[in-house]
């Protein structure tokens, strides 16, 4: 589970960066959606870790709160690019 959490967490900024380096806004948006999917995957792994007691709630809840913030920022960026 730890490995999956790490991969999902690393995938988020990596996809944002890769999309930013692409030639078109459409490609950038595609990678932002992939990053959004990785964020949801990370949240799912964290919730499951909490439910099956692989991690303590005080450890997981702040990370989930951070995921929600990142999700709002990512959604705002996507909306901004789609409206241009």
Protein Blocks (a to p, Z undefined) as FASTA:
>chain_A
ZZmmmmmmmmmmmmmmmmmmpmbfklmmmmmmmmmmmmmmmmmmmmmmmmnopacfklmm
mmmmmmmmmmmmmmmmmmmmmmZZ
